Amino acid sequence: MHENLLHMTGICKAYTGRGRESVSVLSDFYLGIRAGEEVGLSGPSGFGKSTVARIIMGIEVPDAGHVFWRDQIVCDATTQPDREFFRKVQMVWQDPFIYLNPFLSVRSSIVEPMAAFGIGSKRERRERADSLMQTMGLDPNLGRYRPGMLSGGQCQRAAIARALAVSPELLICDEALCGLDLPLQVDIMAHLTSVQEKSNMALLFISHDRDCISRVCSRTIYLDRQTNSLFPD
């Protein structure tokens, strides 16, 4: 049996709702992801799927429980992920403009994380950015344009290329294809799956659309709020 690349144990998270009452979103939540595995996390909107991603990335602090990376604690109520963790784990949200600076060219936005982590020379970073755009089905010639000059689908391809630029071991996609039409979703998923298989990168694909998840993932987990438990499909 392969050991988990990332796993979460006993995760609890509650928010203060209207009237100051506490609303539990996650209770004793567990999730394990092995190297190279594609895992889907599904469930209706508002049932805590994005909270899972935000806790992994250190954006949200769990009330209880731990997040482990290769059996080492990287996040809990008192510990936050370090810089090296963010090279190994990257995230793509629904809105690509979170990552794409409107004042920079698309190519510059893809190069940016490589420069931040000191990966390659200036020329090598540029070449890798062009290669990743092509890998994701985006014409590298569009790399000289600013995001506002591209379509939503093109920007999302660029955002995924940017996340892949540092060769992460785990990519988290949180509703990353939501809002795109079905042919675009299928095409982007095909490119992403090809990258995932060639690199042995693990994938956590979060979506309310279980049909979309089934096209990408070998294992799907359904989050149910009423019982706050997980049901493998």
N, CA, C and O of each residue as an XYZ file, in Angstrom:
932
protein
N       0.847     -1.205      0.000
C       0.000      0.000      0.000
C       0.876      1.246      0.000
O       1.805      1.347      0.801
N       0.589      2.199     -0.894
C       1.380      3.417     -1.004
C       1.035      4.378      0.127
O      -0.128      4.509      0.509
N       2.048      5.042      0.653
C       1.806      6.006      1.725
C       1.217      7.287      1.137
O       1.381      7.588     -0.045
N       0.543      8.010      1.980
C      -0.069      9.253      1.541
C       0.976     10.327      1.295
O       1.934     10.472      2.055
N       0.775     11.075      0.221
C       1.577     12.263     -0.040
C       1.114     13.363      0.912
O       1.914     14.011      1.586
N      -0.206     13.549      0.941
C      -0.833     14.504      1.846
C      -2.004     13.836      2.529
O      -2.780     13.123      1.892
N      -2.135     14.065      3.825
C      -3.363     13.614      4.471
C      -3.783     14.572      5.579
O      -2.956     15.224      6.217
N      -5.087     14.633      5.783
C      -5.700     15.486      6.796
C      -6.406     14.576      7.781
O      -7.114     13.654      7.376
N      -6.223     14.820      9.061
C      -6.868     13.984     10.076
C      -7.556     14.852     11.121
O      -7.005     15.850     11.586
N      -8.770     14.452     11.479
C      -9.501     15.107     12.563
C      -9.758     16.580     12.367
O      -9.840     17.334     13.337
N      -9.889     17.006     11.106
C     -10.052     18.440     10.829
C     -11.451     18.908     11.237
O     -12.461     18.344     10.816
N     -11.482     19.937     12.053
C     -12.739     20.575     12.456
C     -12.647     22.061     12.129
O     -11.612     22.691     12.347
N     -13.728     22.608     11.609
C     -13.768     24.034     11.316
C     -15.191     24.541     11.443
O     -16.119     23.978     10.863
N     -15.353     25.614     12.211
C     -16.665     26.242     12.384
C     -16.518     27.741     12.162
O     -15.454     28.318     12.390
N     -17.598     28.355     11.716
C     -17.631     29.791     11.499
C     -18.746     30.396     12.337
O     -19.708     29.722     12.703
N     -18.597     31.670     12.630
C     -19.654     32.379     13.343
C     -20.712     32.833     12.346
O     -20.426     33.606     11.432
N     -21.931     32.347     12.530
C     -23.009     32.675     11.605
C     -23.820     33.855     12.087
O     -23.405     34.584     12.988
N     -24.970     34.038     11.486
C     -25.859     35.122     11.883
C     -26.330     34.886     13.316
O     -26.599     33.756     13.724
N     -26.422     35.971     14.058
C     -26.831     35.830     15.449
C     -25.708     35.353     16.332
O     -25.916     35.037     17.503
N     -24.464     35.299     15.749
C     -23.262     34.915     16.496
C     -23.214     33.445     16.857
O     -22.357     33.033     17.640
N     -24.128     32.631     16.297
C     -24.062     31.204     16.597
C     -22.941     30.566     15.777
O     -22.582     31.060     14.707
N     -22.398     29.474     16.287
C     -21.309     28.771     15.608
C     -21.889     27.761     14.619
O     -22.746     26.952     14.972
N     -21.408     27.821     13.376
C     -21.868     26.908     12.333
C     -20.714     25.983     11.959
O     -19.689     26.440     11.453
N     -20.875     24.696     12.206
C     -19.834     23.715     11.895
C     -19.838     23.386     10.410
O     -20.876     23.045      9.843
N     -18.666     23.491      9.783
C     -18.525     23.171      8.361
C     -17.844     21.817      8.186
O     -18.267     21.006      7.362
N     -16.798     21.577      8.955
C     -16.077     20.305      8.909
C     -15.968     19.761     10.327
O     -15.653     20.490     11.268
N     -16.233     18.468     10.459
C     -16.148     17.838     11.769
C     -15.469     16.483     11.638
O     -16.006     15.566     11.016
N     -14.271     16.361     12.234
C     -13.489     15.127     12.188
C     -13.282     14.668     10.745
O     -13.476     13.498     10.418
N     -12.891     15.597      9.903
C     -12.715     15.353      8.474
C     -11.387     14.657      8.216
O     -10.363     15.016      8.797
N     -11.413     13.649      7.329
C     -10.197     12.934      6.937
C     -10.098     12.916      5.418
O     -11.095     12.732      4.720
N      -8.871     13.113      4.913
C      -8.629     13.004      3.481
C      -7.196     12.559      3.261
O      -6.276     13.115      3.861
N      -6.996     11.572      2.416
C      -5.658     11.107      2.066
C      -5.472     11.111      0.559
O      -6.364     10.699     -0.183
N      -4.313     11.576      0.104
C      -3.997     11.615     -1.322
C      -2.613     11.016     -1.515
O      -1.650     11.459     -0.888
N      -2.506     10.009     -2.382
C      -1.230      9.370     -2.664
C      -0.551     10.032     -3.867
O      -1.206     10.698     -4.669
N       0.740      9.847     -3.982
C       1.498     10.417     -5.096
C       0.921      9.923     -6.416
O       0.688      8.726     -6.583
N       0.693     10.831     -7.348
C       0.192     10.471     -8.661
C      -1.289     10.178     -8.728
O      -1.799      9.843     -9.797
N      -1.996     10.295     -7.615
C      -3.418      9.950     -7.571
C      -4.286     11.155     -7.926
O      -3.957     12.295     -7.598
N      -5.407     10.876     -8.606
C      -6.384     11.918     -8.919
C      -7.599     11.705     -8.018
O      -8.313     10.712     -8.159
N      -7.827     12.622     -7.107
C      -8.926     12.513     -6.149
C      -9.914     13.647     -6.378
O      -9.527     14.811     -6.483
N     -11.185     13.298     -6.455
C     -12.226     14.296     -6.592
C     -12.921     14.523     -5.261
O     -13.178     13.574     -4.521
N     -13.223     15.761     -4.958
C     -13.996     16.112     -3.763
C     -15.238     16.847     -4.242
O     -15.152     17.925     -4.831
N     -16.401     16.242     -3.979
C     -17.642     16.776     -4.507
C     -18.644     17.033     -3.390
O     -18.431     16.658     -2.237
N     -19.729     17.675     -3.761
C     -20.776     18.021     -2.817
C     -21.374     19.356     -3.212
O     -20.729     20.122     -3.928
N     -22.581     19.660     -2.773
C     -23.222     20.933     -3.127
C     -22.422     22.137     -2.632
O     -21.599     22.029     -1.723
N     -22.683     23.271     -3.248
C     -22.020     24.513     -2.852
C     -22.308     24.829     -1.386
O     -23.426     24.635     -0.910
N     -21.304     25.308     -0.686
C     -21.468     25.687      0.708
C     -21.293     24.558      1.693
O     -21.543     24.734      2.885
N     -20.862     23.384      1.215
C     -20.741     22.230      2.109
C     -19.311     22.010      2.604
O     -19.019     20.957      3.170
N     -18.420     22.973      2.404
C     -17.087     22.883      2.996
C     -15.976     22.447      2.068
O     -14.843     22.264      2.513
N     -16.270     22.272      0.778
C     -15.237     21.809     -0.150
C     -14.079     22.809     -0.247
O     -12.911     22.431     -0.152
N     -14.414     24.068     -0.435
C     -13.364     25.082     -0.556
C     -12.630     25.294      0.761
O     -11.456     25.664      0.767
N     -13.315     25.060      1.873
C     -12.662     25.170      3.181
C     -11.530     24.157      3.294
O     -10.482     24.454      3.867
N     -11.738     22.964      2.749
C     -10.688     21.938      2.741
C      -9.448     22.475      2.032
O      -8.335     22.376      2.549
N      -9.650     23.043      0.843
C      -8.526     23.580      0.075
C      -7.851     24.728      0.803
O      -6.624     24.816      0.821
N      -8.638     25.603      1.401
C      -8.094     26.769      2.081
C      -7.297     26.374      3.320
O      -6.327     27.046      3.671
N      -7.693     25.301      3.976
C      -6.935     24.817      5.134
C      -5.608     24.213      4.677
O      -4.571     24.452      5.296
N      -5.637     23.429      3.591
C      -4.396     22.851      3.074
C      -3.393     23.952      2.740
O      -2.203     23.823      3.029
N      -3.875     25.030      2.133
C      -2.993     26.106      1.689
C      -2.664     27.117      2.787
O      -1.946     28.087      2.543
N      -3.186     26.891      3.997
C      -2.871     27.777      5.111
C      -3.647     29.073      5.109
O      -3.333     29.979      5.880
N      -4.661     29.183      4.252
C      -5.486     30.393      4.213
C      -6.459     30.409      5.377
O      -6.734     31.457      5.961
N      -6.977     29.233      5.707
C      -7.840     29.060      6.872
C      -7.096     28.236      7.918
O      -6.319     27.345      7.572
N      -7.328     28.527      9.178
C      -6.717     27.766     10.278
C      -7.765     26.807     10.846
O      -8.845     27.253     11.235
N      -7.479     25.512     10.903
C      -8.465     24.587     11.454
C      -8.631     24.783     12.954
O      -7.681     25.157     13.642
N      -9.827     24.535     13.459
C     -10.049     24.607     14.900
C      -9.402     23.428     15.605
O      -8.992     23.528     16.761
N      -9.315     22.312     14.897
C      -8.673     21.102     15.425
C      -8.229     20.252     14.250
O      -8.697     20.435     13.127
N      -7.320     19.318     14.516
C      -6.841     18.420     13.472
C      -5.513     18.864     12.880
O      -4.963     19.900     13.253
N      -5.010     18.062     11.950
C      -3.681     18.284     11.385
C      -3.687     18.006      9.885
O      -4.450     17.178      9.386
N      -2.811     18.723      9.184
C      -2.518     18.443      7.786
C      -1.074     17.978      7.712
O      -0.168     18.665      8.185
N      -0.859     16.805      7.117
C       0.476     16.221      7.015
C       0.934     16.213      5.558
O       0.139     15.978      4.647
N       2.222     16.472      5.352
C       2.850     16.305      4.052
C       3.992     15.314      4.227
O       4.966     15.588      4.928
N       3.860     14.154      3.579
C       4.839     13.065      3.749
C       5.097     12.802      5.240
O       6.239     12.696      5.687
N       4.003     12.702      5.980
C       3.999     12.350      7.400
C       4.582     13.429      8.320
O       4.811     13.177      9.503
N       4.818     14.615      7.787
C       5.268     15.727      8.620
C       4.145     16.760      8.712
O       3.547     17.117      7.697
N       3.858     17.240      9.920
C       2.800     18.230     10.088
C       3.192     19.543      9.396
O       4.258     20.102      9.654
N       2.313     20.016      8.518
C       2.559     21.303      7.864
C       1.519     22.348      8.262
O       1.726     23.545      8.060
N       0.404     21.893      8.827
C      -0.642     22.849      9.176
C      -1.523     22.276     10.274
O      -1.980     21.136     10.188
N      -1.755     23.077     11.305
C      -2.750     22.766     12.327
C      -3.159     24.096     12.960
O      -2.960     25.153     12.361
N      -3.721     24.051     14.148
C      -4.216     25.280     14.775
C      -3.097     26.276     15.094
O      -3.363     27.466     15.263
N      -1.852     25.804     15.177
C      -0.742     26.685     15.534
C       0.390     26.711     14.508
O       1.333     27.488     14.660
N       0.317     25.882     13.474
C       1.393     25.745     12.488
C       0.882     26.102     11.099
O      -0.211     25.689     10.713
N       1.668     26.866     10.347
C       1.306     27.238      8.984
C       2.334     26.679      8.003
O       3.497     26.507      8.368
N       1.926     26.389      6.759
C       2.868     25.875      5.760
C       4.026     26.836      5.527
O       3.864     28.053      5.620
N       5.204     26.275      5.222
C       6.356     27.119      4.943
C       6.504     27.334      3.434
O       5.720     26.816      2.639
N       7.511     28.099      3.064
C       7.723     28.478      1.670
C       7.910     27.257      0.767
O       7.366     27.215     -0.337
N       8.664     26.279      1.222
C       8.951     25.107      0.402
C       7.686     24.320      0.104
O       7.566     23.717     -0.963
N       6.747     24.320      1.032
C       5.473     23.625      0.817
C       4.752     24.188     -0.401
O       4.118     23.445     -1.151
N       4.848     25.501     -0.597
C       4.128     26.134     -1.698
C       4.792     25.911     -3.046
O       4.219     26.245     -4.083
N       5.983     25.355     -3.042
C       6.549     24.892     -4.316
C       6.023     23.492     -4.628
O       5.847     23.142     -5.795
N       5.776     22.708     -3.611
C       5.314     21.332     -3.804
C       3.811     21.247     -4.036
O       3.325     20.314     -4.674
N       3.082     22.227     -3.515
C       1.620     22.234     -3.618
C       1.169     23.557     -4.217
O       1.446     24.624     -3.669
N       0.480     23.480     -5.332
C      -0.028     24.673     -6.004
C      -1.548     24.580     -6.127
O      -2.129     23.498     -6.040
N      -2.174     25.730     -6.331
C      -3.632     25.789     -6.353
C      -4.126     26.643     -7.510
O      -3.518     27.653     -7.866
N      -5.246     26.212     -8.089
C      -5.924     26.971     -9.129
C      -7.365     27.182     -8.682
O      -8.088     26.222     -8.412
N      -7.778     28.454     -8.605
C      -9.140     28.787     -8.220
C      -9.999     28.995     -9.462
O      -9.523     28.872    -10.590
N     -11.263     29.309     -9.237
C     -12.190     29.525    -10.336
C     -11.833     30.767    -11.144
O     -11.964     30.770    -12.368
N     -11.384     31.818    -10.468
C     -11.102     33.089    -11.118
C      -9.619     33.185    -11.472
O      -8.794     33.341    -10.572
N      -9.254     33.097    -12.751
C      -7.822     33.142    -13.121
C      -7.168     34.477    -12.835
O      -5.942     34.554    -12.758
N      -7.959     35.537    -12.673
C      -7.382     36.857    -12.451
C      -6.816     37.006    -11.043
O      -6.198     38.020    -10.720
N      -7.032     35.977    -10.196
C      -6.353     35.945     -8.902
C      -4.847     35.821     -9.116
O      -4.056     36.345     -8.332
N      -4.457     35.122    -10.184
C      -3.049     34.814    -10.427
C      -2.428     35.682    -11.504
O      -1.222     35.925    -11.492
N      -3.250     36.151    -12.437
C      -2.720     36.858    -13.589
C      -2.788     38.365    -13.358
O      -3.865     38.961    -13.373
N      -1.631     38.965    -13.148
C      -1.555     40.406    -12.928
C      -2.030     41.136    -14.187
O      -1.483     40.915    -15.268
N      -3.039     41.999    -14.062
C      -3.577     42.670    -15.256
C      -2.585     43.601    -15.935
O      -2.790     44.001    -17.081
N      -1.503     43.951    -15.226
C      -0.513     44.877    -15.773
C       0.694     44.165    -16.376
O       1.574     44.805    -16.951
N       0.733     42.824    -16.243
C       1.829     42.036    -16.803
C       1.329     41.208    -17.974
O       0.142     40.899    -18.070
N       2.244     40.855    -18.858
C       1.877     39.925    -19.922
C       1.597     38.554    -19.305
O       2.049     38.251    -18.201
N       0.852     37.743    -20.030
C       0.551     36.396    -19.556
C       1.841     35.604    -19.353
O       1.974     34.866    -18.377
N       2.788     35.759    -20.275
C       4.059     35.047    -20.147
C       4.789     35.456    -18.864
O       5.349     34.612    -18.165
N       4.777     36.746    -18.566
C       5.449     37.224    -17.351
C       4.810     36.645    -16.101
O       5.506     36.354    -15.128
N       3.494     36.473    -16.113
C       2.805     35.904    -14.958
C       3.178     34.444    -14.759
O       3.251     33.971    -13.624
N       3.415     33.723    -15.856
C       3.813     32.318    -15.751
C       5.263     32.207    -15.299
O       5.616     31.298    -14.547
N       6.098     33.127    -15.756
C       7.514     33.142    -15.380
C       7.696     33.510    -13.910
O       8.638     33.046    -13.268
N       6.813     34.329    -13.382
C       6.964     34.917    -12.048
C       7.254     33.900    -10.941
O       8.214     34.098    -10.197
N       6.465     32.809    -10.791
C       6.772     31.868     -9.702
C       8.103     31.150     -9.879
O       8.761     30.818     -8.893
N       8.508     30.907    -11.123
C       9.820     30.290    -11.350
C      10.926     31.216    -10.887
O      11.892     30.770    -10.268
N      10.796     32.490    -11.179
C      11.791     33.462    -10.735
C      11.817     33.551     -9.216
O      12.884     33.663     -8.613
N      10.640     33.500     -8.598
C      10.556     33.601     -7.136
C      11.278     32.456     -6.445
O      11.862     32.639     -5.377
N      11.239     31.264     -7.059
C      11.896     30.097     -6.468
C      13.282     29.845     -7.062
O      13.908     28.829     -6.760
N      13.764     30.757     -7.901
C      15.106     30.631     -8.454
C      15.266     29.463     -9.399
O      16.321     28.828     -9.435
N      14.228     29.173    -10.163
C      14.253     28.039    -11.088
C      14.750     28.490    -12.454
O      14.123     29.336    -13.091
N      15.867     27.935    -12.909
C      16.376     28.180    -14.246
C      16.878     29.594    -14.480
O      16.771     30.470    -13.622
N      17.435     29.788    -15.679
C      17.875     31.114    -16.107
C      16.684     31.868    -16.686
O      15.602     31.305    -16.855
N      16.892     33.135    -16.986
C      15.825     33.948    -17.568
C      15.331     33.325    -18.870
O      14.126     33.260    -19.112
N      16.245     32.876    -19.693
C      15.873     32.256    -20.971
C      15.146     30.939    -20.740
O      14.148     30.660    -21.404
N      15.630     30.128    -19.811
C      14.988     28.841    -19.528
C      13.575     29.027    -18.984
O      12.670     28.259    -19.309
N      13.395     30.047    -18.159
C      12.055     30.311    -17.620
C      11.092     30.719    -18.727
O       9.938     30.290    -18.748
N      11.565     31.532    -19.627
C      10.730     31.972    -20.745
C      10.362     30.774    -21.633
O       9.214     30.632    -22.055
N      11.345     29.926    -21.906
C      11.090     28.751    -22.743
C      10.118     27.792    -22.072
O       9.253     27.213    -22.728
N      10.265     27.629    -20.762
C       9.349     26.741    -20.042
C       7.932     27.329    -20.033
O       6.954     26.592    -20.157
N       7.823     28.633    -19.889
C       6.504     29.272    -19.919
C       5.820     29.019    -21.253
O       4.635     28.686    -21.287
N       6.555     29.173    -22.355
C       5.983     28.925    -23.674
C       5.588     27.465    -23.842
O       4.544     27.150    -24.414
N       6.446     26.576    -23.332
C       6.151     25.141    -23.424
C       4.894     24.786    -22.637
O       4.074     23.992    -23.098
N       4.740     25.372    -21.452
C       3.570     25.077    -20.628
C       2.292     25.634    -21.246
O       1.236     25.008    -21.164
N       2.388     26.808    -21.864
C       1.217     27.337    -22.554
C       0.783     26.386    -23.660
O      -0.404     26.104    -23.820
N       1.749     25.898    -24.414
C       1.444     24.968    -25.494
C       0.870     23.667    -24.938
O      -0.070     23.105    -25.500
N       1.440     23.196    -23.835
C       0.963     21.972    -23.195
C      -0.491     22.095    -22.775
O      -1.245     21.126    -22.859
N      -0.887     23.269    -22.327
C      -2.257     23.494    -21.882
C      -3.181     23.948    -23.013
O      -4.319     24.348    -22.764
N      -2.689     23.888    -24.264
C      -3.534     24.209    -25.404
C      -3.667     25.691    -25.671
O      -4.637     26.126    -26.291
N      -2.689     26.484    -25.202
C      -2.717     27.932    -25.394
C      -1.570     28.324    -26.319
O      -0.419     27.962    -26.071
N      -1.874     29.050    -27.365
C      -0.860     29.496    -28.320
C       0.175     30.359    -27.593
O      -0.185     31.390    -27.024
N       1.462     29.957    -27.600
C       2.489     30.749    -26.910
C       2.581     32.185    -27.401
O       3.046     33.057    -26.667
N       2.143     32.448    -28.636
C       2.163     33.814    -29.150
C       1.250     34.743    -28.355
O       1.424     35.962    -28.363
N       0.269     34.144    -27.664
C      -0.626     34.949    -26.829
C       0.035     35.369    -25.525
O      -0.508     36.188    -24.785
N       1.198     34.813    -25.245
C       1.892     35.118    -24.007
C       2.299     36.572    -23.879
O       2.523     37.058    -22.771
N       2.398     37.275    -25.004
C       2.815     38.689    -24.944
C       1.668     39.618    -24.588
O       1.885     40.795    -24.300
N       0.434     39.091    -24.605
C      -0.729     39.919    -24.304
C      -1.020     39.956    -22.805
O      -0.629     39.062    -22.055
N      -1.707     41.001    -22.398
C      -2.173     41.078    -21.020
C      -3.457     40.252    -20.877
O      -4.158     40.027    -21.863
N      -3.769     39.799    -19.653
C      -4.934     38.924    -19.448
C      -6.246     39.498    -19.977
O      -7.094     38.754    -20.469
N      -6.416     40.804    -19.879
C      -7.666     41.401    -20.313
C      -7.931     41.267    -21.801
O      -9.048     41.509    -22.259
N      -6.916     40.884    -22.556
C      -7.060     40.735    -24.004
C      -7.380     39.289    -24.395
O      -7.586     38.994    -25.573
N      -7.421     38.402    -23.421
C      -7.698     36.991    -23.674
C      -9.091     36.617    -23.186
O      -9.687     37.327    -22.376
N      -9.602     35.502    -23.683
C     -10.897     34.996    -23.225
C     -10.759     34.357    -21.850
O      -9.646     34.114    -21.384
N     -11.884     34.084    -21.204
C     -11.844     33.437    -19.898
C     -11.187     32.072    -19.942
O     -10.421     31.718    -19.045
N     -11.485     31.296    -20.992
C     -10.873     29.977    -21.128
C      -9.381     30.056    -21.331
O      -8.631     29.254    -20.774
N      -8.936     31.025    -22.134
C      -7.504     31.206    -22.360
C      -6.796     31.616    -21.074
O      -5.694     31.149    -20.786
N      -7.435     32.491    -20.304
C      -6.838     32.911    -19.033
C      -6.746     31.751    -18.053
O      -5.769     31.652    -17.311
N      -7.736     30.878    -18.036
C      -7.681     29.735    -17.118
C      -6.581     28.763    -17.531
O      -5.918     28.182    -16.671
N      -6.379     28.579    -18.824
C      -5.261     27.754    -19.292
C      -3.940     28.353    -18.820
O      -3.046     27.632    -18.378
N      -3.824     29.677    -18.917
C      -2.603     30.351    -18.473
C      -2.418     30.224    -16.965
O      -1.296     30.052    -16.489
N      -3.516     30.310    -16.212
C      -3.430     30.170    -14.757
C      -2.953     28.775    -14.364
O      -2.157     28.625    -13.437
N      -3.439     27.758    -15.069
C      -2.991     26.390    -14.793
C      -1.515     26.239    -15.166
O      -0.744     25.618    -14.435
N      -1.130     26.810    -16.309
C       0.283     26.767    -16.709
C       1.158     27.421    -15.647
O       2.247     26.931    -15.348
N       0.688     28.518    -15.082
C       1.437     29.206    -14.029
C       1.610     28.309    -12.803
O       2.689     28.260    -12.212
N       0.546     27.600    -12.425
C       0.625     26.695    -11.276
C       1.578     25.536    -11.540
O       2.237     25.048    -10.622
N       1.651     25.094    -12.801
C       2.515     23.970    -13.163
C       3.981     24.378    -13.313
O       4.866     23.524    -13.368
N       4.231     25.682    -13.377
C       5.570     26.179    -13.692
C       6.637     25.712    -12.710
O       7.791     25.530    -13.098
N       6.271     25.513    -11.437
C       7.250     25.113    -10.422
C       7.259     23.604    -10.199
O       7.835     23.119     -9.225
N       6.611     22.855    -11.113
C       6.565     21.389    -11.049
C       6.058     20.884     -9.703
O       6.776     20.168     -9.005
N       4.832     21.245     -9.327
C       4.301     20.805     -8.026
C       4.067     19.299     -7.976
O       3.846     18.655     -9.001
N       4.119     18.760     -6.779
C       3.798     17.341     -6.582
C       2.298     17.139     -6.393
O       1.783     16.040     -6.600
N       1.606     18.198     -6.003
C       0.154     18.161     -5.842
C      -0.428     19.456     -6.388
O       0.015     20.550     -6.039
N      -1.438     19.312     -7.258
C      -2.165     20.465     -7.779
C      -3.605     20.382     -7.283
O      -4.277     19.365     -7.457
N      -4.067     21.467     -6.662
C      -5.446     21.549     -6.181
C      -6.221     22.462     -7.115
O      -5.834     23.611     -7.331
N      -7.314     21.956     -7.669
C      -8.184     22.746     -8.542
C      -9.532     22.890     -7.848
O     -10.257     21.911     -7.671
N      -9.859     24.111     -7.459
C     -11.119     24.363     -6.755
C     -12.095     25.068     -7.697
O     -11.999     26.275     -7.920
N     -13.032     24.299     -8.244
C     -14.017     24.809     -9.206
C     -13.301     25.530    -10.352
O     -13.791     26.538    -10.862
N     -12.143     25.006    -10.749
C     -11.297     25.691    -11.720
C     -11.934     25.798    -13.104
O     -11.585     26.688    -13.880
N     -12.861     24.900    -13.414
C     -13.484     24.928    -14.736
C     -14.926     25.409    -14.684
O     -15.615     25.433    -15.703
N     -15.372     25.784    -13.519
C     -16.743     26.267    -13.358
C     -16.933     27.544    -14.174
O     -16.088     28.438    -14.129
N     -18.022     27.636    -14.909
C     -18.303     28.822    -15.706
C     -17.863     28.698    -17.148
O     -18.259     29.511    -17.984
N     -17.042     27.686    -17.462
C     -16.641     27.452    -18.843
C     -17.624     26.494    -19.498
O     -18.212     25.646    -18.827
N     -17.803     26.627    -20.812
C     -18.739     25.714    -21.476
C     -18.128     24.319    -21.562
O     -16.919     24.148    -21.409
N     -18.975     23.333    -21.806
C     -18.552     21.931    -21.727
C     -17.395     21.584    -22.662
O     -16.455     20.925    -22.217
N     -17.413     21.992    -23.938
C     -16.270     21.660    -24.801
C     -14.939     22.193    -24.269
O     -13.912     21.521    -24.361
N     -14.965     23.413    -23.710
C     -13.745     23.974    -23.122
C     -13.304     23.169    -21.908
O     -12.117     22.884    -21.751
N     -14.253     22.799    -21.048
C     -13.935     21.995    -19.877
C     -13.257     20.691    -20.281
O     -12.221     20.320    -19.727
N     -13.848     20.005    -21.246
C     -13.322     18.709    -21.688
C     -11.917     18.867    -22.244
O     -11.041     18.049    -21.961
N     -11.692     19.918    -23.039
C     -10.385     20.121    -23.651
C      -9.327     20.441    -22.598
O      -8.234     19.876    -22.626
N      -9.642     21.339    -21.676
C      -8.677     21.700    -20.630
C      -8.388     20.499    -19.741
O      -7.241     20.274    -19.356
N      -9.429     19.717    -19.409
C      -9.221     18.527    -18.584
C      -8.325     17.516    -19.276
O      -7.513     16.854    -18.629
N      -8.468     17.392    -20.588
C      -7.630     16.453    -21.333
C      -6.163     16.867    -21.265
O      -5.285     16.028    -21.068
N      -5.904     18.162    -21.428
C      -4.527     18.652    -21.332
C      -3.979     18.466    -19.920
O      -2.833     18.053    -19.747
N      -4.789     18.767    -18.919
C      -4.345     18.653    -17.532
C      -4.074     17.201    -17.163
O      -3.095     16.902    -16.478
N      -4.943     16.298    -17.618
C      -4.756     14.872    -17.339
C      -3.468     14.363    -17.968
O      -2.758     13.554    -17.371
N      -3.165     14.837    -19.176
C      -1.928     14.431    -19.850
C      -0.702     14.846    -19.044
O       0.239     14.068    -18.887
N      -0.717     16.079    -18.532
C       0.388     16.565    -17.692
C       0.501     15.728    -16.433
O       1.594     15.323    -16.038
N      -0.639     15.472    -15.808
C      -0.669     14.728    -14.547
C      -0.093     13.321    -14.707
O       0.654     12.848    -13.850
N      -0.440     12.669    -15.789
C       0.031     11.302    -16.015
C       1.530     11.263    -16.313
O       2.236     10.367    -15.852
N       2.007     12.229    -17.078
C       3.426     12.246    -17.451
C       4.323     12.615    -16.278
O       5.452     12.133    -16.186
N       3.837     13.454    -15.394
C       4.673     13.953    -14.295
C       4.462     13.195    -12.986
O       5.211     13.392    -12.030
N       3.452     12.334    -12.937
C       3.073     11.630    -11.705
C       2.650     12.604    -10.605
O       2.783     12.316     -9.416
N       2.146     13.744    -11.022
C       1.644     14.748    -10.090
C       0.301     14.291     -9.534
O      -0.525     13.756    -10.273
N       0.076     14.495     -8.248
C      -1.228     14.204     -7.644
C      -2.168     15.369     -7.923
O      -1.736     16.506     -8.111
N      -3.462     15.062     -7.947
C      -4.463     16.069     -8.270
C      -5.637     15.960     -7.312
O      -6.216     14.887     -7.140
N      -5.983     17.080     -6.691
C      -7.215     17.176     -5.907
C      -8.143     18.092     -6.677
O      -7.901     19.295     -6.778
N      -9.212     17.516     -7.223
C     -10.127     18.248     -8.090
C     -11.437     18.448     -7.346
O     -12.172     17.493     -7.094
N     -11.724     19.704     -6.996
C     -12.894     20.041     -6.193
C     -13.965     20.652     -7.092
O     -13.710     21.619     -7.809
N     -15.166     20.076     -7.045
C     -16.247     20.595     -7.883
C     -17.585     20.094     -7.373
O     -17.680     19.002     -6.813
N     -18.631     20.909     -7.574
C     -19.985     20.450     -7.273
C     -20.508     19.545     -8.384
O     -21.510     18.853     -8.206
N     -19.820     19.552     -9.544
C     -20.234     18.793    -10.725
C     -19.564     17.419    -10.709
O     -18.388     17.289    -11.048
N     -20.319     16.406    -10.315
C     -19.743     15.069    -10.184
C     -19.419     14.455    -11.544
O     -18.510     13.631    -11.647
N     -20.146     14.845    -12.583
C     -19.835     14.351    -13.923
C     -18.478     14.885    -14.378
O     -17.695     14.163    -14.995
N     -18.209     16.137    -14.072
C     -16.922     16.750    -14.410
C     -15.788     16.028    -13.684
O     -14.753     15.732    -14.281
N     -15.982     15.750    -12.417
C     -14.964     15.054    -11.626
C     -14.687     13.663    -12.185
O     -13.537     13.225    -12.239
N     -15.750     12.969    -12.599
C     -15.594     11.590    -13.066
C     -14.740     11.501    -14.327
O     -14.177     10.446    -14.618
N     -14.636     12.594    -15.075
C     -13.816     12.593    -16.289
C     -12.331     12.697    -15.956
O     -11.485     12.367    -16.786
N     -12.015     13.147    -14.766
C     -10.629     13.418    -14.402
C     -10.101     12.441    -13.351
O      -8.945     12.023    -13.418
N     -10.939     12.079    -12.388
C     -10.457     11.417    -11.170
C     -10.744      9.921    -11.131
O     -11.769      9.451    -11.624
N      -9.825      9.198    -10.541
C      -9.997      7.758    -10.360
C     -10.733      7.448     -9.064
O     -11.251      6.344     -8.893
N     -10.783      8.414     -8.151
C     -11.482      8.221     -6.883
C     -12.205      9.515     -6.527
O     -11.619     10.597     -6.556
N     -13.468      9.390     -6.197
C     -14.273     10.563     -5.861
C     -14.838     10.419     -4.457
O     -15.293      9.344     -4.065
N     -14.804     11.514     -3.706
C     -15.329     11.541     -2.343
C     -16.444     12.586     -2.286
O     -16.291     13.701     -2.784
N     -17.539     12.219     -1.686
C     -18.699     13.111     -1.599
C     -18.843     13.609     -0.171
O     -18.921     12.823      0.772
N     -18.876     14.926     -0.029
C     -18.998     15.548      1.290
C     -20.453     15.893      1.544
O     -21.059     16.662      0.798
N     -21.013     15.313      2.611
C     -22.408     15.517      2.966
C     -22.484     16.317      4.249
O     -21.904     15.919      5.258
N     -23.186     17.433      4.231
C     -23.198     18.315      5.395
C     -23.991     17.734      6.564
O     -23.581     17.863      7.717
N     -25.098     17.109      6.278
C     -25.969     16.671      7.370
C     -25.272     15.675      8.286
O     -25.424     15.725      9.507
N     -24.515     14.783      7.691
C     -23.789     13.813      8.510
C     -22.331     14.240      8.693
O     -21.615     13.715      9.545
N     -21.901     15.234      7.846
C     -20.513     15.703      7.849
C     -19.542     14.537      7.718
O     -18.514     14.481      8.394
N     -19.887     13.621      6.844
C     -19.033     12.469      6.617
C     -18.734     12.333      5.136
O     -19.288     13.064      4.314
N     -17.867     11.406      4.799
C     -17.427     11.230      3.435
C     -17.875      9.896      2.892
O     -17.771      8.868      3.561
N     -18.380      9.922      1.661
C     -18.851      8.701      1.035
C     -18.108      8.488     -0.284
O     -18.329      9.243     -1.231
N     -17.226      7.475     -0.374
C     -16.561      7.198     -1.658
C     -17.613      6.762     -2.684
O     -18.516      5.987     -2.370
N     -17.480      7.278     -3.925
C     -18.384      6.851     -4.987
C     -17.982      5.492     -5.502
O     -18.626      4.959     -6.406
